Structures are given as C-alpha cells and as structure tokens.
Amino acid sequence: MKFIRITTLDKGWHDTDELLLHVVFQLLVDFMEKERPEKVTDWSCDQAHRKAWKDIKGLYKWWQNTRPNRKSPIEDKSIRRPPVVVKKVSGTNYREIIQPDRKKYSNYYRALKKHMKLEEKWCREDQLMLHKLIEVRKYLWT
C-alpha cells in the first residue's frame, strides 16, 4: 500500500479541486526524489522519452520553485487594510458588515483587484500544468 503525504498543504480542510492538484504534484515530487528516474531510465532512447523527460523536469521545477514563489500584492505589509466593522441590525439577532471607506483604503482595494486578476491567471496556469502532467503520466514509472 502506498501512502501519500502532501507536504504543500497545511492541516485542515481543503476543497477537492485543491487536493487533486496537490496530490498529483506530490506524486511527481515523490517520483523525482524517491525513485530517482534520471538514474534508472534511459531518457535519451528516443524523441518521445527526451520530450517527456524535459517536461517532467520542467513540471517538477515549476512545482518546487516557481509556483511557491508567487507573490500577491495584498501580501504587501505596507498596505493599510480596512478593519471589519459590524453593526447590529435592529429588531433582529443579525449583524451586518459596514463597508469601509474605499478612498481611505484605496491602496488596499487596488491591490485586491490586482490579486483577483493574478488568482485567475494562476488558476489557468495550474490547470495547464496539471494537463501537462497528465500528458506525461505514462512515463512516471521506473
């Protein structure tokens, strides 16, 4: 029986779409680091193996180095974040969030807008890399 320890996720709940991405890339990391395919497979034997090996190494590098170094503008500590202020809705047990002054926190809202665009871009990139990994799946054995 094979157990997969996902090293890129914190403990706690994660949605299935996130788990799927992290599980398959953890399998790639385990393949590269534990099975040492560069030592046991002749990746130069034909054009298909050369391309697959290039893609496998590229995916591994992307997962280990490029993806973890993504930076969001909202991580900038110098940007003032608006406080969350709530008020009781009269006659009920409910509370509502009071919208902060967008002008006062304009830097935060600009960073948030950039962050949302980056998240869309990163989601497309994750999807592309997941597809690439599926394409080389048949080469992930030693």
DSSP file (Angstrom, degrees, kcal/mol; ACC not computed):
  #  RESIDUE AA STRUCTURE BP1 BP2  ACC     N-H-->O    O-->H-N    N-H-->O    O-->H-N    TCO  KAPPA ALPHA  PHI   PSI    X-CA   Y-CA   Z-CA
    1    1 A M              0   0    0      0, 0.0     2,-0.5     0, 0.0     0, 0.0   0.000 360.0 360.0 360.0 137.6    0.0    0.0    0.0
    2    2 A K        -     0   0    0      2,-0.0     2,-0.4     0, 0.0     0, 0.0  -0.897 360.0-159.4-107.7 128.8    1.3    3.4   -0.9
    3    3 A F        -     0   0    0     -2,-0.5     2,-0.6     2,-0.0     0, 0.0  -0.852   6.4-149.5-104.5 142.5    0.7    6.4    1.4
    4    4 A I        -     0   0    0     -2,-0.4     2,-0.7     2,-0.0    23,-0.1  -0.952   5.5-164.5-114.9 118.5    0.9   10.0    0.0
    5    5 A R        -     0   0    0     -2,-0.6     2,-0.8    21,-0.1    -2,-0.0  -0.901  14.5-147.0-101.7 112.2    2.0   12.7    2.4
    6    6 A I    >   -     0   0    0     -2,-0.7     3,-0.6     1,-0.2    17,-0.1  -0.696  17.7-178.3 -83.5 109.6    1.1   16.0    0.9
    7    7 A T  T 3  S+     0   0    0     -2,-0.8    -1,-0.2     1,-0.2    15,-0.0   0.580  71.9  64.2 -86.1 -10.2    3.8   18.4    2.0
    8    8 A T  T 3  S+     0   0    0     14,-0.1     2,-0.4     2,-0.1    -1,-0.2   0.434  91.8  71.3 -97.3   1.1    2.5   21.5    0.3
    9    9 A L  S <  S-     0   0    0     -3,-0.6     2,-0.1    13,-0.1     3,-0.1  -0.939  74.9-128.9-120.0 141.1   -0.8   21.8    2.3
   10   10 A D        -     0   0    0     -2,-0.4    -2,-0.1     1,-0.1    -4,-0.0  -0.400  43.9 -86.6 -73.6 159.9   -1.4   22.8    5.9
   11   11 A K  S    S+     0   0    0     -2,-0.1     2,-0.2     3,-0.0    -1,-0.1  -0.318  89.2  58.1 -63.3 152.1   -3.5   20.5    8.0
   12   12 A G  S    S-     0   0    0     -3,-0.1     2,-0.2     2,-0.1    -3,-0.0  -0.700  92.9 -19.9 121.0-173.1   -7.2   21.2    7.9
   13   13 A W        +     0   0    0     -2,-0.2     2,-0.3     0, 0.0    -3,-0.1  -0.448  53.0 175.2 -74.6 137.3  -10.0   21.2    5.3
   14   14 A H        -     0   0    0     -2,-0.2    -2,-0.1    -5,-0.0    -5,-0.0  -0.993  32.6-112.7-139.4 138.2   -9.1   21.6    1.6
   15   15 A D     >  -     0   0    0     -2,-0.3     4,-2.3     1,-0.1     3,-0.5  -0.290  31.5-110.8 -67.3 156.5  -11.6   21.5   -1.3
   16   16 A T  H  > S+     0   0    0      1,-0.2     4,-2.9     2,-0.2     5,-0.2   0.845 115.4  57.4 -60.2 -38.1  -11.3   18.6   -3.7
   17   17 A D  H  > S+     0   0    0      1,-0.2     4,-1.5     2,-0.2    -1,-0.2   0.892 110.7  44.3 -62.8 -37.3  -10.0   20.7   -6.6
   18   18 A E  H  > S+     0   0    0     -3,-0.5     4,-2.3     2,-0.2    -2,-0.2   0.906 113.0  51.1 -71.2 -42.6   -7.1   21.9   -4.5
   19   19 A L  H  X S+     0   0    0     -4,-2.3     4,-3.2     1,-0.2     5,-0.3   0.919 106.4  55.2 -59.7 -44.4   -6.4   18.4   -3.2
   20   20 A L  H  X S+     0   0    0     -4,-2.9     4,-2.1     1,-0.2     5,-0.2   0.931 109.8  45.6 -55.9 -48.8   -6.4   17.0   -6.7
   21   21 A L  H  X S+     0   0    0     -4,-1.5     4,-1.8     1,-0.2    -1,-0.2   0.934 116.8  44.2 -60.2 -47.8   -3.7   19.4   -7.8
   22   22 A H  H  X S+     0   0    0     -4,-2.3     4,-1.9     1,-0.2    -2,-0.2   0.850 111.5  53.4 -70.7 -34.8   -1.5   18.9   -4.7
   23   23 A V  H  X S+     0   0    0     -4,-3.2     4,-2.1    -5,-0.2    -1,-0.2   0.951 110.7  44.9 -65.3 -48.5   -1.9   15.1   -4.7
   24   24 A V  H  X S+     0   0    0     -4,-2.1     4,-1.6    -5,-0.3    -2,-0.2   0.877 115.2  47.4 -68.4 -34.1   -0.8   14.6   -8.3
   25   25 A F  H  X S+     0   0    0     -4,-1.8     4,-2.4    -5,-0.2    -1,-0.2   0.819 108.2  55.4 -75.8 -27.6    2.1   17.0   -7.9
   26   26 A Q  H  X S+     0   0    0     -4,-1.9     4,-2.9     2,-0.2    -2,-0.2   0.890 105.7  53.4 -65.1 -38.1    3.1   15.3   -4.7
   27   27 A L  H  X S+     0   0    0     -4,-2.1     4,-2.4     2,-0.2    -2,-0.2   0.902 108.7  49.3 -61.1 -39.9    3.2   12.1   -6.7
   28   28 A L  H  X S+     0   0    0     -4,-1.6     4,-2.7     2,-0.2    -2,-0.2   0.928 111.0  49.0 -63.9 -44.9    5.6   13.8   -9.2
   29   29 A V  H  X S+     0   0    0     -4,-2.4     4,-2.9     1,-0.2     5,-0.3   0.935 112.4  48.0 -60.4 -46.4    7.8   15.1   -6.3
   30   30 A D  H  X>S+     0   0    0     -4,-2.9     4,-2.7     1,-0.2     5,-1.0   0.902 111.1  51.8 -61.2 -40.7    7.9   11.6   -4.8
   31   31 A F  I  X>S+     0   0    0     -4,-2.4     4,-0.9    -5,-0.2     5,-0.5   0.941 115.2  41.0 -59.3 -48.5    8.7   10.1   -8.2
   32   32 A M  I  <5S+     0   0    0     -4,-2.7     4,-0.2     3,-0.2     6,-0.2   0.890 125.1  34.5 -69.3 -40.1   11.6   12.6   -8.8
   33   33 A E  I  <5S+     0   0    0     -4,-2.9    -2,-0.2    -5,-0.2    -3,-0.2   0.771 128.7  29.4 -91.8 -27.7   13.0   12.4   -5.3
   34   34 A K  I  <5S+     0   0    0     -4,-2.7    -3,-0.2    -5,-0.3    -2,-0.1   0.807 125.6  38.7-102.5 -36.7   12.4    8.8   -4.2
   35   35 A E  I  <<S-     0   0    0     -5,-1.0    -3,-0.2    -4,-0.9    -4,-0.1   0.672  86.4-150.9 -90.0 -16.8   12.5    6.8   -7.4
   36   36 A R    >>< -     0   0    0     -5,-0.5     3,-1.9    -6,-0.3     4,-0.7   0.930  16.0-174.7  49.0  61.2   15.4    8.9   -9.0
   37   37 A P  H 3> S+     0   0    0      0, 0.0     4,-1.8     0, 0.0     3,-0.3   0.736  74.2  68.4 -62.7 -24.0   14.3    8.3  -12.6
   38   38 A E  H 34 S+     0   0    0      1,-0.2     5,-0.2    -6,-0.2    -2,-0.1   0.747 104.2  45.2 -66.2 -20.7   17.3   10.1  -14.0
   39   39 A K  H <4 S+     0   0    0     -3,-1.9    -1,-0.2    -4,-0.1    -3,-0.1   0.687 121.3  33.4 -94.3 -21.4   19.4    7.1  -12.7
   40   40 A V  H  < S+     0   0    0     -4,-0.7     2,-0.4    -3,-0.3    -2,-0.2   0.524 106.7  66.2-116.9  -6.9   17.3    4.2  -13.8
   41   41 A T  S  < S-     0   0    0     -4,-1.8     2,-1.4    -5,-0.2     3,-0.1  -0.945  71.7-133.3-120.4 138.4   15.7    5.3  -17.1
   42   42 A D    >   +     0   0    0     -2,-0.4     3,-1.4     1,-0.2     4,-0.2  -0.718  27.9 177.0 -87.0  91.1   17.3    5.9  -20.4
   43   43 A W  T 3  S+     0   0    0     -2,-1.4     3,-0.3     1,-0.3    10,-0.2   0.556  74.3  60.3 -74.4  -7.4   15.6    9.2  -21.2
   44   44 A S  T 3  S+     0   0    0      1,-0.2    -1,-0.3     5,-0.1     6,-0.1   0.344  71.8 102.5 -99.1   6.9   17.7    9.6  -24.4
   45   45 A C  S <  S-     0   0    0     -3,-1.4     2,-0.3     1,-0.1    -1,-0.2   0.799  94.5 -10.6 -66.2 -28.8   16.5    6.4  -26.0
   46   46 A D  S  > S-     0   0    0     -3,-0.3     4,-2.3    -4,-0.2     5,-0.2  -0.971  75.3 -93.3-159.3 172.8   14.0    8.2  -28.4
   47   47 A Q  H  > S+     0   0    0     -2,-0.3     4,-2.5     1,-0.2     5,-0.2   0.871 120.1  55.0 -60.9 -39.3   12.4   11.5  -29.1
   48   48 A A  H  > S+     0   0    0      1,-0.2     4,-2.5     2,-0.2    -1,-0.2   0.913 110.1  45.8 -63.2 -42.7    9.3   10.7  -27.0
   49   49 A H  H  > S+     0   0    0      2,-0.2     4,-2.7     1,-0.2     5,-0.2   0.898 111.6  52.0 -67.8 -39.7   11.4    9.9  -23.9
   50   50 A R  H  X S+     0   0    0     -4,-2.3     4,-2.1     2,-0.2    -2,-0.2   0.936 113.3  44.3 -61.4 -45.1   13.6   13.0  -24.4
   51   51 A K  H  X S+     0   0    0     -4,-2.5     4,-2.5     2,-0.2    -2,-0.2   0.928 113.6  50.2 -65.1 -44.5   10.5   15.3  -24.6
   52   52 A A  H  X S+     0   0    0     -4,-2.5     4,-3.0    -5,-0.2    -2,-0.2   0.921 110.9  49.1 -60.1 -44.4    8.8   13.5  -21.7
   53   53 A W  H  X S+     0   0    0     -4,-2.7     4,-2.6   -10,-0.2     5,-0.2   0.900 110.6  50.4 -63.9 -40.8   11.9   13.9  -19.5
   54   54 A K  H  X S+     0   0    0     -4,-2.1     4,-2.2    -5,-0.2    -1,-0.2   0.927 113.9  45.4 -61.6 -44.4   12.2   17.6  -20.4
   55   55 A D  H  X S+     0   0    0     -4,-2.5     4,-2.7     2,-0.2    -2,-0.2   0.906 111.8  51.4 -65.8 -42.6    8.5   18.1  -19.5
   56   56 A I  H  X S+     0   0    0     -4,-3.0     4,-2.4     2,-0.2    -2,-0.2   0.932 112.2  46.0 -61.0 -47.0    8.8   16.1  -16.3
   57   57 A K  H  X S+     0   0    0     -4,-2.6     4,-2.5     1,-0.2    -1,-0.2   0.902 113.1  50.8 -63.5 -39.7   11.8   18.2  -15.1
   58   58 A G  H  X S+     0   0    0     -4,-2.2     4,-2.5    -5,-0.2    -2,-0.2   0.904 111.2  47.5 -64.1 -41.9   10.0   21.4  -16.1
   59   59 A L  H  X S+     0   0    0     -4,-2.7     4,-2.6     2,-0.2     5,-0.2   0.906 112.1  50.0 -64.9 -42.3    6.9   20.4  -14.1
   60   60 A Y  H  X S+     0   0    0     -4,-2.4     4,-2.6    -5,-0.2     5,-0.3   0.929 112.4  47.0 -61.8 -46.1    9.0   19.5  -11.1
   61   61 A K  H  X>S+     0   0    0     -4,-2.5     4,-2.8     2,-0.2     5,-1.2   0.912 112.0  50.7 -63.1 -43.0   10.9   22.8  -11.2
   62   62 A W  I  <>S+     0   0    0     -4,-2.5     5,-3.3     3,-0.2    -2,-0.2   0.930 114.5  43.7 -60.2 -45.9    7.6   24.7  -11.6
   63   63 A W  I  <5S+     0   0    0     -4,-2.6    -2,-0.2     1,-0.2    -1,-0.2   0.893 121.1  39.1 -68.3 -40.0    6.0   23.0   -8.7
   64   64 A Q  I  <5S+     0   0    0     -4,-2.6    -2,-0.2    -5,-0.2    -1,-0.2   0.819 135.7   8.4 -81.0 -32.3    9.1   23.2   -6.4
   65   65 A N  I  X5S+     0   0    0     -4,-2.8     4,-0.7    -5,-0.3    -3,-0.2   0.805 125.2  42.6-118.3 -53.0   10.3   26.7   -7.3
   66   66 A T  I >4<S+     0   0    0     -5,-1.2     3,-0.9     1,-0.2    -3,-0.2   0.967 113.7  45.8 -70.0 -54.1    8.1   28.8   -9.5
   67   67 A R  G >4<S+     0   0    0     -5,-3.3     3,-1.6     1,-0.3    -1,-0.2   0.904 110.1  52.2 -61.3 -45.0    4.7   28.2   -8.0
   68   68 A P  G 34 S+     0   0    0      0, 0.0    -1,-0.3     0, 0.0    -2,-0.2   0.724 104.7  59.6 -65.5 -16.9    5.6   28.6   -4.3
   69   69 A N  G << S+     0   0    0     -3,-0.9    -2,-0.2    -4,-0.7     2,-0.1   0.260  71.9 129.9 -96.7  13.3    7.2   31.9   -5.1
   70   70 A R    <   -     0   0    0     -3,-1.6     2,-0.4    -4,-0.1    -3,-0.0  -0.450  44.1-156.4 -62.6 137.4    4.1   33.5   -6.4
   71   71 A K        -     0   0    0     -2,-0.1    -2,-0.1     3,-0.0    -1,-0.0  -0.974   5.2-153.6-123.6 133.1    3.6   36.9   -4.7
   72   72 A S    >   -     0   0    0     -2,-0.4     3,-1.8     1,-0.1     4,-0.2  -0.816  21.1-130.1-101.5 142.6    0.3   38.7   -4.3
   73   73 A P  G >  S+     0   0    0      0, 0.0     3,-1.4     0, 0.0    39,-0.1   0.772 106.4  65.2 -61.5 -24.5    0.1   42.5   -4.0
   74   74 A I  G 3  S+     0   0    0     37,-0.3    38,-0.1     1,-0.3     5,-0.1   0.594  87.4  70.1 -77.0  -6.3   -2.2   42.1   -0.9
   75   75 A E  G <   +     0   0    0     -3,-1.8     2,-0.5    36,-0.1    -1,-0.3   0.570  69.4 116.4 -80.1  -8.9    0.7   40.5    0.9
   76   76 A D    X   -     0   0    0     -3,-1.4     3,-1.4    -4,-0.2    35,-0.0  -0.473  57.2-155.8 -64.8 115.0    2.4   43.9    1.0
   77   77 A K  T 3  S+     0   0    0     -2,-0.5    -1,-0.2     1,-0.3    -3,-0.0   0.680  86.9  66.9 -68.7 -18.2    2.7   44.7    4.7
   78   78 A S  T 3  S+     0   0    0      2,-0.1     2,-0.5    -3,-0.0    -1,-0.3   0.610  79.6  95.6 -80.8  -9.5    2.8   48.4    4.0
   79   79 A I  S <  S-     0   0    0     -3,-1.4     2,-0.4    28,-0.1    26,-0.0  -0.699  78.0-128.2 -84.8 126.3   -0.8   48.5    2.7
   80   80 A R        -     0   0    0     -2,-0.5    28,-0.3     1,-0.0    -2,-0.1  -0.578  21.6-147.1 -73.4 128.1   -3.3   49.5    5.3
   81   81 A R        -     0   0    0     -2,-0.4    -1,-0.0    27,-0.1    26,-0.0  -0.762  18.0-114.2 -96.5 140.8   -6.1   47.0    5.5
   82   82 A P        -     0   0    0      0, 0.0     2,-0.1     0, 0.0    -1,-0.0  -0.479  32.7-117.2 -71.5 143.5   -9.6   48.1    6.3
   83   83 A P        -     0   0    0      0, 0.0     2,-0.8     0, 0.0     0, 0.0  -0.426  23.8-114.3 -74.4 155.5  -11.0   46.9    9.7
   84   84 A V        -     0   0    0     -2,-0.1     2,-0.5    15,-0.1    15,-0.1  -0.837  39.8-177.2 -90.9 115.8  -14.0   44.7    9.7
   85   85 A V  E     -A   98   0A   0     -2,-0.8    13,-3.4    13,-0.6     2,-0.3  -0.954   3.1-174.2-118.1 131.3  -16.8   46.6   11.4
   86   86 A V  E     -A   97   0A   0     -2,-0.5     2,-0.4    11,-0.3    11,-0.2  -0.900   6.1-163.8-122.9 153.5  -20.2   45.2   12.1
   87   87 A K  E     -A   96   0A   0      9,-2.3     9,-2.7    -2,-0.3     2,-0.2  -0.979  29.4-104.5-134.0 151.1  -23.4   46.6   13.5
   88   88 A K  E     -A   95   0A   0     -2,-0.4     2,-0.7     7,-0.2     7,-0.3  -0.496  29.1-127.6 -73.0 137.1  -26.5   45.0   14.8
   89   89 A V    >   -     0   0    0      5,-2.6     3,-1.8    -2,-0.2     5,-0.3  -0.786  37.1-113.4 -85.2 117.9  -29.5   45.0   12.6
   90   90 A S  T 3  S+     0   0    0     -2,-0.7     3,-0.1     1,-0.3    -1,-0.1  -0.178  95.4  16.9 -59.3 140.4  -32.2   46.5   14.7
   91   91 A G  T 3  S+     0   0    0      1,-0.3    -1,-0.3     2,-0.0     2,-0.2   0.498 117.1  74.5  79.8   4.6  -35.1   44.2   15.7
   92   92 A T  S <  S-     0   0    0     -3,-1.8    -1,-0.3     2,-0.2    -3,-0.0  -0.805  82.7-119.5-135.5 176.4  -33.1   41.0   14.8
   93   93 A N  S    S+     0   0    0     -2,-0.2     2,-0.1    -3,-0.1    -3,-0.1   0.271  82.2 105.4 -96.2   8.0  -30.3   38.8   16.1
   94   94 A Y        -     0   0    0     -5,-0.3    -5,-2.6    -4,-0.0     2,-0.3  -0.444  54.2-155.1 -91.6 160.9  -28.3   39.6   12.9
   95   95 A R  E     -A   88   0A   0     -7,-0.3     2,-0.4    -2,-0.1    -7,-0.2  -0.950   6.9-151.6-128.6 152.1  -25.3   41.8   12.3
   96   96 A E  E     -A   87   0A   0     -9,-2.7    -9,-2.3    -2,-0.3     2,-0.4  -0.937  20.9-114.1-124.7 150.6  -24.2   43.4    9.0
   97   97 A I  E     -A   86   0A   0     -2,-0.4     2,-0.6   -11,-0.2   -11,-0.3  -0.669  25.5-135.7 -82.7 131.6  -20.7   44.4    7.8
   98   98 A I  E     -A   85   0A   0    -13,-3.4   -13,-0.6    -2,-0.4    -1,-0.0  -0.776  23.8-122.0 -86.5 124.1  -20.2   48.1    7.4
   99   99 A Q        -     0   0    0     -2,-0.6     3,-0.1   -15,-0.1   -15,-0.1  -0.488  29.0-125.4 -69.1 129.9  -18.4   48.8    4.2
  100  100 A P        -     0   0    0      0, 0.0     2,-0.7     0, 0.0    -1,-0.1  -0.238  35.2 -83.0 -71.9 164.3  -15.1   50.7    4.8
  101  101 A D     >  -     0   0    0      1,-0.2     4,-1.6     2,-0.1     5,-0.0  -0.569  37.9-157.8 -68.5 111.8  -14.3   54.0    3.1
  102  102 A R  T  4 S+     0   0    0     -2,-0.7     7,-0.2     1,-0.2    -1,-0.2   0.807  90.6  52.5 -66.4 -29.8  -12.9   52.9   -0.3
  103  103 A K  T >4 S+     0   0    0      1,-0.2     3,-1.4     2,-0.2    -1,-0.2   0.919 107.5  50.7 -71.1 -42.7  -11.0   56.2   -0.7
  104  104 A K  T 34 S+     0   0    0      1,-0.3     3,-0.2     2,-0.1    -2,-0.2   0.839 122.4  33.1 -63.1 -32.9   -9.3   55.8    2.7
  105  105 A Y  T 3X S+     0   0    0     -4,-1.6     4,-2.0     1,-0.2     3,-0.3  -0.139  78.3 131.6-114.1  35.7   -8.2   52.3    1.8
  106  106 A S  H <>  +     0   0    0     -3,-1.4     4,-2.3     1,-0.2     5,-0.2   0.845  69.9  55.9 -61.5 -36.1   -7.7   52.8   -1.9
  107  107 A N  H  > S+     0   0    0     -3,-0.2     4,-2.4    -4,-0.2    -1,-0.2   0.905 107.9  49.6 -63.0 -39.7   -4.3   51.1   -2.0
  108  108 A Y  H  > S+     0   0    0     -3,-0.3     4,-2.7   -28,-0.3    -2,-0.2   0.928 111.4  47.7 -63.7 -45.6   -5.8   48.0   -0.5
  109  109 A Y  H  X S+     0   0    0     -4,-2.0     4,-1.9    -7,-0.2    -1,-0.2   0.846 111.4  50.6 -68.8 -32.5   -8.6   47.9   -3.0
  110  110 A R  H  X S+     0   0    0     -4,-2.3     4,-2.2    -5,-0.2    -1,-0.2   0.928 112.6  47.0 -66.2 -44.5   -6.2   48.4   -5.9
  111  111 A A  H  X S+     0   0    0     -4,-2.4     4,-2.7     1,-0.2   -37,-0.3   0.888 110.6  52.9 -63.6 -38.6   -4.1   45.6   -4.5
  112  112 A L  H  X S+     0   0    0     -4,-2.7     4,-2.3     2,-0.2    -1,-0.2   0.893 107.9  50.4 -64.0 -40.2   -7.1   43.4   -4.1
  113  113 A K  H  X S+     0   0    0     -4,-1.9     4,-1.7     2,-0.2    -2,-0.2   0.917 112.6  46.5 -63.7 -43.8   -8.2   44.0   -7.7
  114  114 A K  H  X S+     0   0    0     -4,-2.2     4,-2.5     1,-0.2    -2,-0.2   0.900 110.6  54.1 -63.5 -40.9   -4.7   43.0   -8.9
  115  115 A H  H  X S+     0   0    0     -4,-2.7     4,-2.7     1,-0.2    -2,-0.2   0.913 106.0  51.7 -59.6 -44.1   -4.8   40.0   -6.6
  116  116 A M  H  X S+     0   0    0     -4,-2.3     4,-1.6     1,-0.2    -1,-0.2   0.883 110.7  48.0 -63.5 -38.3   -8.0   38.8   -8.1
  117  117 A K  H  X S+     0   0    0     -4,-1.7     4,-2.2     2,-0.2    -1,-0.2   0.907 112.0  49.9 -67.1 -41.2   -6.6   39.0  -11.7
  118  118 A L  H  X S+     0   0    0     -4,-2.5     4,-3.3     1,-0.2     5,-0.2   0.899 106.7  55.1 -63.7 -40.1   -3.5   37.2  -10.6
  119  119 A E  H  X S+     0   0    0     -4,-2.7     4,-2.3     2,-0.2    -1,-0.2   0.899 108.1  48.9 -60.3 -40.1   -5.6   34.4   -9.0
  120  120 A E  H  X S+     0   0    0     -4,-1.6     4,-2.1     2,-0.2    -1,-0.2   0.929 113.1  47.2 -63.4 -44.8   -7.4   33.9  -12.3
  121  121 A K  H  X S+     0   0    0     -4,-2.2     4,-2.3     1,-0.2    -2,-0.2   0.926 112.8  48.9 -62.0 -45.1   -4.0   33.8  -14.1
  122  122 A W  H  X S+     0   0    0     -4,-3.3     4,-2.9     1,-0.2    -1,-0.2   0.864 108.1  54.2 -65.2 -36.2   -2.6   31.4  -11.5
  123  123 A C  H  X S+     0   0    0     -4,-2.3     4,-2.2    -5,-0.2    -1,-0.2   0.920 109.9  47.1 -63.6 -43.3   -5.7   29.1  -11.8
  124  124 A R  H  X S+     0   0    0     -4,-2.1     4,-2.4     2,-0.2    -2,-0.2   0.903 112.9  49.9 -63.5 -40.8   -5.2   28.9  -15.6
  125  125 A E  H  X S+     0   0    0     -4,-2.3     4,-2.6     2,-0.2     5,-0.2   0.925 109.8  50.0 -64.1 -45.1   -1.5   28.2  -15.1
  126  126 A D  H  X S+     0   0    0     -4,-2.9     4,-2.4     1,-0.2    -2,-0.2   0.916 111.4  49.8 -57.6 -43.8   -2.3   25.4  -12.5
  127  127 A Q  H  X S+     0   0    0     -4,-2.2     4,-2.2     2,-0.2    -2,-0.2   0.911 110.6  49.3 -63.1 -43.7   -4.8   23.9  -15.0
  128  128 A L  H  X S+     0   0    0     -4,-2.4     4,-2.3     1,-0.2    -2,-0.2   0.922 112.7  46.9 -61.7 -45.3   -2.2   24.0  -17.8
  129  129 A M  H  X S+     0   0    0     -4,-2.6     4,-2.3     2,-0.2    -2,-0.2   0.868 109.5  53.9 -67.4 -35.9    0.5   22.3  -15.7
  130  130 A L  H  X S+     0   0    0     -4,-2.4     4,-2.0    -5,-0.2    -1,-0.2   0.914 109.4  48.8 -62.7 -42.5   -2.0   19.7  -14.5
  131  131 A H  H  X S+     0   0    0     -4,-2.2     4,-1.9     2,-0.2    -2,-0.2   0.910 109.7  51.8 -62.6 -42.6   -2.8   18.9  -18.1
  132  132 A K  H  X S+     0   0    0     -4,-2.3     4,-1.2     1,-0.2    -2,-0.2   0.901 108.4  51.3 -61.3 -40.3    0.9   18.7  -18.9
  133  133 A L  H  < S+     0   0    0     -4,-2.3     3,-0.4     1,-0.2     4,-0.3   0.904 108.1  51.5 -64.7 -40.3    1.5   16.3  -16.0
  134  134 A I  H >< S+     0   0    0     -4,-2.0     3,-1.1     1,-0.2     4,-0.3   0.873 104.7  58.5 -62.2 -36.2   -1.4   14.1  -17.3
  135  135 A E  H 3< S+     0   0    0     -4,-1.9     3,-0.3     1,-0.2    -1,-0.2   0.814 111.2  40.1 -64.3 -31.2    0.3   14.0  -20.7
  136  136 A V  T >< S+     0   0    0     -4,-1.2     3,-2.3    -3,-0.4     4,-0.3   0.324  82.8 111.4 -99.5   8.0    3.5   12.5  -19.3
  137  137 A R  G X   +     0   0    0     -3,-1.1     3,-1.8    -4,-0.3    -1,-0.2   0.844  69.9  59.5 -50.3 -41.9    1.7   10.2  -16.9
  138  138 A K  G 3  S+     0   0    0     -4,-0.3    -1,-0.3    -3,-0.3    -2,-0.1   0.633 101.9  55.7 -69.5 -10.0    2.8    7.0  -18.8
  139  139 A Y  G <  S+     0   0    0     -3,-2.3     2,-1.7     1,-0.1    -1,-0.3   0.440  79.0  98.6 -96.3  -1.0    6.4    7.9  -18.3
  140  140 A L    <   +     0   0    0     -3,-1.8     2,-0.3    -4,-0.3    -1,-0.1  -0.388  64.2  88.7 -89.6  61.0    6.1    8.1  -14.5
  141  141 A W              0   0    0     -2,-1.7  -110,-0.0     1,-0.1    -3,-0.0  -0.986 360.0 360.0-148.6 154.7    7.5    4.7  -13.7
  142  142 A T              0   0    0     -2,-0.3    -1,-0.1  -101,-0.0    -2,-0.0   0.327 360.0 360.0-130.7 360.0   10.9    3.2  -13.0
